[in-house]
Amino acid sequence: MNLVKISAGPDGKSFFQDTPISLTDKGQYGRFSDLQAAPGFMFRESAADYASGWHVVPNPVYLIFLAGQVEITVGTGERRVFGAGSVLYADDMTGEGHSTRSVSNDPVQSILMHLPV
């Protein structure tokens, strides 16, 4: 299993990184990652015409997309589209950050799981 991560480089430009998640076999129950500590999470719904502009995250966060689709652009110019079932880990708390915009006709529904710094 892989996780897409957005980080800030030393030049202040954000970038995507595909990061493997280590899983341990638990037999008939499947494969599990280590338990992740999270102080809280929020449900979020954004309009179908949502566009954030460039921003950084205030703390590391998992974004779990439930509905709609967004295109995220990082400082390197790379763009990726994320939709229902996608999970993104963002820790670009410095630099120019990233921009997000809806690319579907549906509201964007997601869960933001805030993580400790």
N, C-alpha and C positions, 0 to 999 in steps of 0.2 A: 504494500500500500504506500502511496506517495502523497505528500502534502505540498501544496504550492505555498511558498513563503515570499513575502515582500520585505526586503531589508534595505537599509541605507548604506551605500559604500562610503569610503573615506573621502571621495570627491563630492559628497552630498547628493549624488544621483541614486535614486532607488532602482532596484532590480528584482526580477523574479528569480527564484531558485527552487528547483524541484528537489524535495528532501524526502528520503525514505523514512517511514515510520517502522520502528522495530516492533515485531509482534511475537508473542510467545504462544505456542500451541497449548490449548487447554482441553484437548480431546474433543469429545462430542459437542462442546460448547463453542468451539471455534478458536480463533487466534485473537489475542488481546494485546493492546499496548499497555505501558505502565499507566497508572492512575495520574491524571493531570490535575493539579491544584488550581482552583478557580474561585476568586472571591465573589463572583456574581455574574449574571448574564441578563441580557435584555432581548425582548422581541422587538423587531423593527419592521415598519412598512413604509416604503417610499413610493411616490407616484411614478407612473409609467414614463414621465418626462424628466425624471430625476437626473441632475448633473451636479456633482459636488465641487468641481474646480479642484485645483491642487491643494492638498492638505497632508498633514502627518497624523499618525495616531497618537493619542495621549498616553497610551500604555500598550503593551503587547495585547493582541486580541485575535481570537479565532472568529472568523465570519463563516457561518453555516447558512448557505442559501437554500431557501425553501420553495420559492416561486419567482417567476420573472427571470430576466437575464441582465447582467451588467457587463460592460466592457471596462476593464481597468488598464490604465496606461501608467507605466513607470518612467522614471527619469531617463532611462536608456532609450526610450521611444518604443519599446516593446509593448504590445497590447495583447491581452487575453480576455476571452469571454467566459463568464462563470454563470451557471444556472442552477436549477434545483438539484440538490445532492452534492454540489461542489463545496469544498471546505478550503478556506484560505487562512493562512497565519500571517498577520502583519505586525512587524516590529520596527517599521521605519518612523521612529519618533523624532528624528532629526533630518536635516537636509530639506530638499524641495518636496518630498513626499510623492504621492501618486494622485491620479484623478480617476473618478468613477462616474459612469453615466449609464443609464438604462438603455438597452438596445432591443426591448420588446414592447409590445402594446399592453403588457400586464404590469400591475404594481409589483415592486420588488419586495419580497418578504424574506427576512433573515433573522438569525439569532446571532448576537454579538456576545461572545464569552470573554469577559475581561480577565486578564492574567496578571500575576504579580510582576513588577518590574525587576 
